[in-house]
Structure formats: C-alpha cells, structure tokens
Amino acid sequence: MSFELIKKVNEAQKKANVVDVRSGDTVRVHQKIKEGNKERIQIFEGVVIRTDRKDSHTSRITVRKVASGVGVEKGFMLHSPLVEKIEVVRRSKVRRNYLSFLRNRSGKSARLTGVNFDREGVNDVTDPHAEAEEARLKEEARIAAEEKAAEKAAEEAELTAKQAEVEARHAEEA
C-alpha cells in the first residue's frame, strides 16, 4: 500500500517532457530562486559532466562551469519544480558518461569537439505548466510595479497638495 502511494506521488510530480540531455552537452539551466518573498529565474550555463538515472523520476545531471577562474559544479534534478527549463546550447562528441577528467583540465585541453545537431528539435519541449508559471511571475512583477507606481503617484499628489497649502499660507501672510 505505502509503496503504491509513493509511486503515485512520484508520478504526479514527474514532468511530462524533459529535454534529452547527454554528457558533453553545453546546457543552459533556468532555475527558480526564492529570496525572501521574491522569486526570480537564474540561468546556469555549463557542460554536463554526468547524467544519472535518465528514465527515473530522480534523473539528475551535473553541470560544470568555470566562473572567475574557479570551477563550479551544480547538480540539477530534471523533474524538480525549481528547474523551469533546460536548453541544449551545444552538443559535443564524448565516449563516456562521466567526464570527471575535465576537472583537471583548463584552457584548450578542456575543449570538447562539437557535433552538428538539430537544436530546435532537441529543445522543443513545451511544458504548459512551466510557461504558465513564468507568465504568472511576470504578471506578479507587473502588478507589483503598477502598485509601486500608484503609491508613488499618490505620495507625489500629497506632496503637491501640501506645497500648495504652504504657498497659500505664505500668500495670506504677505
């Protein structure tokens, strides 16, 4: 009973379509970041050095990039609700699944040979839920900006009224 329940929950959270990501691909991962009560989307671009459990709901990729001379690796669960989308920028020819040798290399020796591929075909994974979430975030940002502008306009009108009142008092005294 409990295993069936767990399986049902896992299937409910599993995304319908996921981009076919392989080791050696250069990918751009759009991740949702929550800071306080604000949400934003951060992009992490790098080379996929590892793929794990591709067909499972726990499928994971490890992405590596060099930022300011320091190697940074980040693991992403493909079916996580925090991962908005993954787009393959470049595909390279590699002969292994785990590219740990890239950690010891820098510069030209860390380059991978590119392969031609159908970029639009690979990245054409439409997820209506993710698109709706992105639209919702944009709408919330727009509403917040409108509220802030209305608040500022009201404050400006109040200051103008006070200024007119002060000028009227000065005109009476003179």
MDAnalysis code that builds the backbone (N, CA, C; Angstrom):
import MDAnalysis as mda
import numpy as np

u = mda.Universe.empty(522, n_residues=174, atom_resindex=np.repeat(np.arange(174), 3), trajectory=True)
u.add_TopologyAttr("name", ["N", "CA", "C"] * 174)
u.add_TopologyAttr("resid", np.arange(1, 175))
u.add_TopologyAttr("resname", ["MET", "SER", "PHE", "GLU", "LEU", "ILE", "LYS", "LYS", "VAL", "ASN", "GLU", "ALA", "GLN", "LYS", "LYS", "ALA", "ASN", "VAL", "VAL", "ASP", "VAL", "ARG", "SER", "GLY", "ASP", "THR", "VAL", "ARG", "VAL", "HIS", "GLN", "LYS", "ILE", "LYS", "GLU", "GLY", "ASN", "LYS", "GLU", "ARG", "ILE", "GLN", "ILE", "PHE", "GLU", "GLY", "VAL", "VAL", "ILE", "ARG", "THR", "ASP", "ARG", "LYS", "ASP", "SER", "HIS", "THR", "SER", "ARG", "ILE", "THR", "VAL", "ARG", "LYS", "VAL", "ALA", "SER", "GLY", "VAL", "GLY", "VAL", "GLU", "LYS", "GLY", "PHE", "MET", "LEU", "HIS", "SER", "PRO", "LEU", "VAL", "GLU", "LYS", "ILE", "GLU", "VAL", "VAL", "ARG", "ARG", "SER", "LYS", "VAL", "ARG", "ARG", "ASN", "TYR", "LEU", "SER", "PHE", "LEU", "ARG", "ASN", "ARG", "SER", "GLY", "LYS", "SER", "ALA", "ARG", "LEU", "THR", "GLY", "VAL", "ASN", "PHE", "ASP", "ARG", "GLU", "GLY", "VAL", "ASN", "ASP", "VAL", "THR", "ASP", "PRO", "HIS", "ALA", "GLU", "ALA", "GLU", "GLU", "ALA", "ARG", "LEU", "LYS", "GLU", "GLU", "ALA", "ARG", "ILE", "ALA", "ALA", "GLU", "GLU", "LYS", "ALA", "ALA", "GLU", "LYS", "ALA", "ALA", "GLU", "GLU", "ALA", "GLU", "LEU", "THR", "ALA", "LYS", "GLN", "ALA", "GLU", "VAL", "GLU", "ALA", "ARG", "HIS", "ALA", "GLU", "GLU", "ALA"])
u.atoms.positions = np.array([
    [0.826, -1.193, 0.000],
    [0.000, 0.000, 0.000],
    [0.868, 1.253, 0.000],
    [1.827, 1.368, 0.905],
    [2.628, 2.580, 1.020],
    [3.510, 2.769, -0.218],
    [4.017, 1.655, -0.787],
    [4.850, 1.763, -1.984],
    [4.033, 2.298, -3.157],
    [2.794, 1.846, -3.264],
    [1.917, 2.326, -4.340],
    [1.626, 3.814, -4.173],
    [1.462, 4.251, -2.938],
    [1.204, 5.660, -2.661],
    [2.417, 6.509, -3.043],
    [3.595, 6.042, -2.676],
    [4.828, 6.750, -3.032],
    [4.986, 6.828, -4.540],
    [4.706, 5.726, -5.202],
    [4.813, 5.673, -6.660],
    [3.833, 6.658, -7.302],
    [2.632, 6.753, -6.755],
    [1.620, 7.655, -7.287],
    [2.046, 9.117, -7.133],
    [2.596, 9.463, -5.984],
    [3.070, 10.830, -5.742],
    [4.233, 11.159, -6.683],
    [5.156, 10.207, -6.852],
    [6.295, 10.435, -7.745],
    [5.842, 10.666, -9.178],
    [4.889, 9.887, -9.628],
    [4.389, 10.041, -10.996],
    [3.662, 11.372, -11.164],
    [3.013, 11.841, -10.103],
    [2.297, 13.116, -10.186],
    [3.269, 14.281, -10.341],
    [4.446, 14.175, -9.710],
    [5.413, 15.267, -9.775],
    [6.340, 15.167, -10.982],
    [6.308, 14.061, -11.681],
    [7.178, 13.869, -12.836],
    [6.705, 14.737, -13.999],
    [7.635, 15.426, -14.641],
    [7.289, 16.273, -15.781],
    [6.973, 15.404, -16.985],
    [6.069, 15.902, -17.816],
    [5.643, 15.137, -18.990],
    [6.772, 15.012, -20.007],
    [7.425, 16.110, -20.309],
    [8.508, 16.114, -21.294],
    [9.762, 16.719, -20.689],
    [10.883, 16.067, -20.917],
    [12.172, 16.567, -20.457],
    [13.121, 16.522, -21.640],
    [13.980, 17.529, -21.737],
    [14.950, 17.596, -22.832],
    [15.920, 16.421, -22.724],
    [16.268, 15.839, -23.881],
    [17.236, 14.744, -23.920],
    [18.638, 15.325, -23.735],
    [19.131, 15.282, -22.503],
    [20.439, 15.836, -22.171],
    [21.430, 14.699, -22.050],
    [22.601, 14.871, -22.651],
    [23.645, 13.854, -22.600],
    [24.923, 14.443, -22.037],
    [25.837, 13.587, -21.645],
    [27.144, 14.057, -21.190],
    [27.848, 14.732, -22.353],
    [28.516, 15.833, -22.062],
    [29.224, 16.577, -23.098],
    [28.412, 17.713, -23.670],
    [27.125, 17.780, -23.361],
    [26.295, 18.881, -23.851],
    [26.588, 20.143, -23.056],
    [26.574, 21.269, -23.737],
    [26.606, 22.549, -23.047],
    [25.159, 22.986, -22.909],
    [24.714, 23.167, -21.683],
    [23.307, 23.451, -21.428],
    [23.139, 24.764, -20.676],
    [21.929, 25.309, -20.792],
    [21.538, 26.498, -20.056],
    [20.360, 26.071, -19.187],
    [20.556, 26.051, -17.877],
    [19.517, 25.607, -16.949],
    [18.866, 26.831, -16.321],
    [17.545, 26.958, -16.485],
    [16.782, 28.056, -15.901],
    [16.203, 27.544, -14.588],
    [16.712, 28.089, -13.482],
    [16.316, 27.607, -12.160],
    [15.585, 28.706, -11.401],
    [14.518, 28.320, -10.705],
    [13.749, 29.271, -9.916],
    [14.443, 29.452, -8.567],
    [14.728, 30.704, -8.229],
    [15.374, 31.036, -6.955],
    [14.395, 31.867, -6.136],
    [14.238, 31.513, -4.868],
    [13.342, 32.249, -3.988],
    [14.178, 32.960, -2.934],
    [14.062, 34.295, -2.906],
    [14.781, 35.102, -1.921],
    [13.755, 35.893, -1.130],
    [13.539, 35.488, 0.098],
    [12.515, 36.134, 0.908],
    [11.141, 35.820, 0.328],
    [10.415, 36.880, -0.073],
    [9.110, 36.660, -0.700],
    [9.161, 36.897, -2.201],
    [10.355, 37.113, -2.753],
    [10.511, 37.335, -4.192],
    [10.986, 36.066, -4.870],
    [10.573, 35.897, -6.108],
    [11.037, 34.772, -6.927],
    [11.662, 35.320, -8.193],
    [12.743, 34.692, -8.623],
    [13.359, 35.070, -9.887],
    [13.915, 33.821, -10.536],
    [14.279, 33.942, -11.815],
    [14.832, 32.808, -12.542],
    [16.295, 33.094, -12.827],
    [17.151, 32.177, -12.392],
    [18.593, 32.314, -12.591],
    [19.044, 31.287, -13.618],
    [19.952, 31.707, -14.499],
    [20.429, 30.825, -15.558],
    [21.845, 30.360, -15.215],
    [22.055, 29.050, -15.297],
    [23.357, 28.441, -15.046],
    [23.762, 27.730, -16.326],
    [24.844, 28.181, -16.956],
    [25.269, 27.591, -18.221],
    [26.613, 26.898, -18.031],
    [26.699, 25.655, -18.500],
    [27.936, 24.903, -18.390],
    [27.846, 23.580, -19.130],
    [28.878, 22.760, -18.936],
    [28.978, 21.468, -19.614],
    [28.434, 20.376, -18.698],
    [27.612, 19.503, -19.251],
    [27.090, 18.370, -18.484],
    [28.214, 17.347, -18.367],
    [28.665, 17.090, -17.135],
    [29.740, 16.110, -16.955],
    [29.205, 14.765, -16.481],
    [27.911, 14.723, -16.127],
    [27.363, 13.459, -15.650],
    [25.842, 13.444, -15.802],
    [25.310, 12.312, -16.201],
    [23.864, 12.096, -16.207],
    [23.586, 10.833, -15.393],
    [22.545, 10.878, -14.586],
    [22.194, 9.743, -13.732],
    [20.725, 9.390, -13.899],
    [20.415, 8.097, -13.924],
    [19.048, 7.583, -13.887],
    [18.121, 8.315, -14.853],
    [18.441, 8.252, -16.143],
    [17.713, 9.037, -17.150],
    [16.212, 8.772, -17.197],
    [15.771, 7.551, -17.018],
    [14.355, 7.230, -17.163],
    [13.571, 7.343, -15.862],
    [14.253, 7.609, -14.778],
    [13.605, 7.656, -13.473],
    [13.080, 9.063, -13.172],
    [12.215, 9.168, -12.177],
    [11.756, 10.481, -11.738],
    [12.851, 11.186, -10.929],
    [13.903, 10.457, -10.560],
    [15.031, 11.055, -9.847],
    [16.205, 11.314, -10.785],
    [15.938, 11.453, -12.089],
    [17.019, 11.685, -13.040],
    [17.712, 13.003, -12.709],
    [19.023, 12.996, -12.859],
    [19.838, 14.113, -12.396],
    [20.956, 14.372, -13.387],
    [21.361, 15.635, -13.523],
    [22.550, 15.973, -14.306],
    [23.458, 16.820, -13.434],
    [24.755, 16.724, -13.693],
    [25.731, 17.566, -13.020],
    [26.340, 18.468, -14.068],
    [26.250, 19.772, -13.842],
    [26.713, 20.766, -14.800],
    [27.920, 21.477, -14.205],
    [28.954, 21.665, -15.037],
    [30.191, 22.299, -14.587],
    [30.476, 23.520, -15.440],
    [30.862, 24.605, -14.772],
    [31.320, 25.786, -15.495],
    [32.472, 26.406, -14.719],
    [33.260, 27.202, -15.413],
    [34.368, 27.902, -14.763],
    [33.955, 29.356, -14.636],
    [33.853, 29.845, -13.399],
    [33.457, 31.224, -13.129],
    [34.591, 31.912, -12.382],
    [35.132, 32.956, -12.966],
    [36.238, 33.729, -12.380],
    [37.427, 32.843, -12.059],
    [37.708, 31.877, -12.918],
    [38.861, 31.002, -12.731],
    [38.628, 29.868, -11.754],
    [37.433, 29.749, -11.220],
    [37.113, 28.704, -10.250],
    [36.067, 27.779, -10.857],
    [36.305, 26.477, -10.802],
    [35.342, 25.513, -11.322],
    [34.156, 25.380, -10.385],
    [32.955, 25.494, -10.934],
    [31.731, 25.395, -10.142],
    [30.888, 24.270, -10.725],
    [30.471, 23.323, -9.889],
    [29.612, 22.231, -10.320],
    [28.299, 22.310, -9.561],
    [27.227, 22.046, -10.284],
    [25.914, 22.103, -9.671],
    [25.095, 20.930, -10.179],
    [24.405, 20.249, -9.292],
    [23.551, 19.129, -9.681],
    [22.108, 19.582, -9.788],
    [21.426, 19.142, -10.825],
    [20.032, 19.508, -11.034],
    [19.192, 18.253, -11.191],
    [18.092, 18.179, -10.470],
    [17.111, 17.131, -10.665],
    [16.226, 17.583, -11.826],
    [16.141, 16.767, -12.884],
    [15.426, 17.182, -14.086],
    [13.936, 17.385, -13.841],
    [13.357, 16.615, -12.923],
    [11.914, 16.707, -12.682],
    [11.575, 17.615, -11.504],
    [12.551, 18.351, -10.996],
    [12.311, 19.252, -9.880],
    [11.425, 20.419, -10.317],
    [10.504, 20.843, -9.471],
    [9.683, 22.002, -9.827],
    [10.487, 23.297, -9.857],
    [11.672, 23.309, -9.255],
    [12.512, 24.508, -9.272],
    [13.239, 24.691, -10.601],
    [13.386, 23.621, -11.368],
    [14.034, 23.726, -12.675],
    [12.947, 24.064, -13.690],
    [12.980, 25.310, -14.187],
    [11.966, 25.765, -15.140],
    [12.151, 25.098, -16.491],
    [13.356, 25.224, -17.055],
    [13.618, 24.585, -18.336],
    [15.111, 24.403, -18.521],
    [15.444, 23.477, -19.404],
    [16.836, 23.201, -19.751],
    [16.925, 23.264, -21.264],
    [17.859, 24.067, -21.760],
    [18.034, 24.122, -23.206],
    [19.464, 23.739, -23.560],
    [19.599, 22.897, -24.579],
    [20.908, 22.445, -25.038],
    [21.443, 23.492, -26.001],
    [22.595, 24.061, -25.653],
    [23.211, 25.095, -26.478],
    [24.134, 24.458, -27.511],
    [24.875, 23.438, -27.081],
    [25.884, 22.825, -27.922],
    [25.976, 21.355, -27.570],
    [26.238, 20.524, -28.541],
    [26.394, 19.097, -28.293],
    [27.802, 18.706, -28.721],
    [28.489, 17.895, -27.905],
    [29.864, 17.502, -28.183],
    [29.987, 15.993, -28.265],
    [31.044, 15.556, -28.934],
    [31.299, 14.133, -29.098],
    [32.111, 13.652, -27.895],
    [31.531, 12.764, -27.115],
    [32.226, 12.170, -25.969],
    [31.973, 10.667, -25.997],
    [32.891, 9.923, -25.356],
    [32.768, 8.459, -25.389],
    [32.538, 7.856, -24.014],
    [32.157, 8.691, -23.069],
    [31.882, 8.165, -21.725],
    [30.764, 8.977, -21.074],
    [30.204, 8.429, -20.023],
    [29.086, 9.072, -19.350],
    [29.549, 10.074, -18.296],
    [30.669, 9.818, -17.660],
    [31.123, 10.649, -16.557],
    [32.434, 11.306, -16.953],
    [32.398, 12.605, -17.197],
    [33.547, 13.341, -17.720],
    [34.351, 13.985, -16.585],
    [34.766, 13.177, -15.619],
    [35.489, 13.723, -14.476],
    [36.868, 14.249, -14.854],
    [37.408, 13.812, -16.001],
    [38.724, 14.275, -16.410],
    [38.739, 15.765, -16.741],
    [37.578, 16.350, -16.985],
    [37.521, 17.790, -17.285],
    [37.886, 18.645, -16.073],
    [37.786, 18.071, -14.875],
    [38.122, 18.832, -13.669],
    [39.597, 19.173, -13.617],
    [40.419, 18.299, -14.191],
    [41.866, 18.506, -14.132],
    [42.393, 19.329, -15.298],
    [41.516, 19.700, -16.223],
    [41.957, 20.403, -17.420],
    [41.456, 21.830, -17.433],
    [42.212, 22.678, -18.126],
    [41.790, 24.061, -18.298],
    [42.276, 24.542, -19.657],
    [41.656, 25.582, -20.142],
    [42.073, 26.151, -21.421],
    [41.706, 25.263, -22.590],
    [42.638, 25.169, -23.568],
    [42.349, 24.416, -24.786],
    [42.185, 22.925, -24.535],
    [42.863, 22.385, -23.557],
    [42.769, 20.944, -23.311],
    [41.408, 20.547, -22.745],
    [40.636, 21.519, -22.269],
    [39.313, 21.223, -21.721],
    [38.222, 21.322, -22.785],
    [38.606, 21.649, -24.015],
    [37.609, 21.780, -25.080],
    [37.126, 20.414, -25.546],
    [35.869, 20.371, -25.940],
    [35.283, 19.156, -26.488],
    [34.908, 19.419, -27.943],
    [35.040, 18.402, -28.787],
    [34.737, 18.538, -30.211],
    [33.234, 18.638, -30.421],
    [32.807, 19.695, -31.099],
    [31.386, 19.922, -31.334],
    [30.817, 18.993, -32.391],
    [29.532, 18.743, -32.314],
    [28.811, 17.897, -33.260],
    [27.595, 18.684, -33.735],
    [27.279, 18.597, -35.026],
    [26.076, 19.251, -35.531],
    [24.845, 18.494, -35.035],
    [23.817, 19.257, -34.622],
    [22.584, 18.624, -34.163],
    [21.428, 19.583, -34.386],
    [20.230, 19.062, -34.352],
    [19.022, 19.851, -34.554],
    [18.661, 20.541, -33.241],
    [19.122, 21.780, -33.086],
    [18.941, 22.492, -31.828],
    [17.463, 22.738, -31.520],
    [16.690, 23.158, -32.519],
    [15.270, 23.424, -32.280],
    [14.522, 22.134, -31.951],
    [14.898, 21.052, -32.623],
    [14.227, 19.773, -32.382],
    [14.484, 19.240, -30.986],
    [15.713, 19.399, -30.507],
    [16.063, 18.900, -29.170],
    [15.415, 19.750, -28.085],
    [15.429, 21.067, -28.273],
    [14.929, 21.970, -27.237],
    [13.427, 22.201, -27.306],
    [12.732, 21.606, -28.278],
    [11.305, 21.822, -28.431],
    [10.530, 20.925, -27.467],
    [10.595, 21.289, -26.202],
    [9.844, 20.582, -25.171],
    [8.945, 21.627, -24.530],
    [7.686, 21.624, -24.917],
    [6.777, 22.623, -24.373],
    [6.119, 22.058, -23.125],
    [6.256, 22.802, -22.074],
    [5.632, 22.430, -20.804],
    [4.649, 23.539, -20.446],
    [3.365, 23.320, -20.636],
    [2.396, 24.387, -20.388],
    [2.410, 24.871, -18.934],
    [2.710, 23.968, -18.006],
    [2.753, 24.370, -16.590],
    [3.886, 25.357, -16.360],
    [5.068, 25.069, -16.926],
    [6.222, 25.958, -16.752],
    [5.964, 27.306, -17.420],
    [5.353, 27.284, -18.602],
    [5.042, 28.538, -19.287],
    [4.022, 29.347, -18.490],
    [3.038, 28.669, -17.910],
    [2.040, 29.357, -17.092],
    [2.695, 29.945, -15.842],
    [3.630, 29.209, -15.251],
    [4.342, 29.695, -14.062],
    [5.173, 30.929, -14.396],
    [5.852, 30.901, -15.544],
    [6.661, 32.041, -15.975],
    [5.765, 33.250, -16.236],
    [4.617, 33.027, -16.876],
    [3.666, 34.115, -17.135],
    [3.132, 34.674, -15.820],
    [2.877, 33.785, -14.846],
    [2.390, 34.234, -13.541],
    [3.421, 35.111, -12.839],
    [4.711, 34.701, -12.900],
    [5.766, 35.501, -12.279],
    [5.875, 36.882, -12.929],
    [5.772, 36.917, -14.261],
    [5.839, 38.202, -14.966],
    [4.643, 39.081, -14.608],
    [3.458, 38.460, -14.507],
    [2.250, 39.203, -14.156],
    [2.355, 39.764, -12.736],
    [2.871, 38.967, -11.797],
    [3.063, 39.441, -10.427],
    [4.039, 40.609, -10.387],
    [5.118, 40.526, -11.164],
    [6.099, 41.612, -11.208],
    [5.460, 42.871, -11.792],
    [4.625, 42.706, -12.835],
    [3.965, 43.854, -13.454],
    [2.992, 44.502, -12.468],
    [2.209, 43.686, -11.751],
    [1.250, 44.211, -10.777],
    [1.976, 44.936, -9.646],
    [3.079, 44.356, -9.181],
    [3.858, 44.998, -8.118],
    [4.403, 46.345, -8.590],
    [4.867, 46.407, -9.844],
    [5.390, 47.663, -10.385],
    [4.276, 48.703, -10.503],
    [3.074, 48.270, -10.930],
    [1.936, 49.194, -11.031],
    [1.535, 49.719, -9.652],
    [1.518, 48.837, -8.656],
    [1.171, 49.256, -7.296],
    [2.179, 50.264, -6.767],
    [3.449, 49.999, -7.041],
    [4.505, 50.903, -6.592],
    [4.371, 52.260, -7.283],
    [4.055, 52.244, -8.592],
    [3.884, 53.491, -9.335],
    [2.675, 54.261, -8.815],
    [1.566, 53.559, -8.502],
    [0.369, 54.221, -7.970],
    [0.657, 54.818, -6.596],
    [1.399, 54.080, -5.783],
    [1.767, 54.564, -4.452],
    [2.629, 55.819, -4.563],
    [3.556, 55.810, -5.502],
    [4.446, 56.951, -5.707],
    [3.654, 58.154, -6.219],
    [2.690, 57.900, -7.120],
    [1.860, 58.989, -7.643],
    [1.013, 59.589, -6.527],
    [0.461, 58.765, -5.648],
    [-0.336, 59.262, -4.523],
    [0.533, 60.094, -3.579],
    [1.739, 59.620, -3.339],
    [2.669, 60.350, -2.484],
    [3.024, 61.697, -3.111],
    [3.230, 61.694, -4.418],
    [3.554, 62.918, -5.153],
    [2.389, 63.902, -5.091],
    [1.150, 63.401, -5.244],
    [-0.037, 64.260, -5.173],
    [-0.173, 64.859, -3.770],
    [0.123, 64.053, -2.758],
    [0.055, 64.541, -1.377],
    [1.070, 65.650, -1.142],
    [2.277, 65.466, -1.645],
    [3.319, 66.488, -1.509],
    [2.934, 67.758, -2.252],
    [2.331, 67.615, -3.436],
    [1.895, 68.783, -4.212],
    [0.809, 69.541, -3.461],
    [-0.128, 68.809, -2.844],
    [-1.195, 69.440, -2.062],
    [-0.616, 70.192, -0.868],
    [0.329, 69.594, -0.181],
    [0.972, 70.261, 0.965],
    [1.715, 71.505, 0.516],
    [2.374, 71.418, -0.633],
    [3.120, 72.559, -1.156],
    [2.169, 73.704, -1.503],
    [1.029, 73.367, -2.121],
    [0.034, 74.395, -2.460],
    [-0.516, 75.037, -1.189],
    [-0.745, 74.242, -0.156],
    [-1.255, 74.742, 1.119],
    [-0.261, 75.705, 1.762],
    [1.022, 75.330, 1.725],
    [2.062, 76.192, 2.302],
    [2.170, 77.492, 1.508],
    [2.093, 77.409, 0.184],
    [2.165, 78.621, -0.633],
    [0.969, 79.521, -0.378],
    [-0.202, 78.941, -0.147],
    [-1.407, 79.742, 0.159],
    [-1.240, 80.462, 1.482],
    [-0.676, 79.802, 2.491],
    [-0.438, 80.435, 3.790],
    [0.547, 81.590, 3.649],
    [1.599, 81.398, 2.856],
    [2.595, 82.460, 2.650],
    [1.967, 83.638, 1.901],
    [1.040, 83.349, 0.977],
    [0.380, 84.430, 0.236],
    [-0.529, 85.233, 1.154],
    [-1.177, 84.574, 2.132],
    [-2.038, 85.265, 3.101],
    [-1.221, 86.159, 4.026],
    [-0.030, 85.679, 4.426],
    [0.803, 86.449, 5.356],
    [1.417, 87.660, 4.679],
    [1.634, 87.597, 3.398],
    [2.314, 88.707, 2.708],
    [1.413, 89.829, 2.339],
])
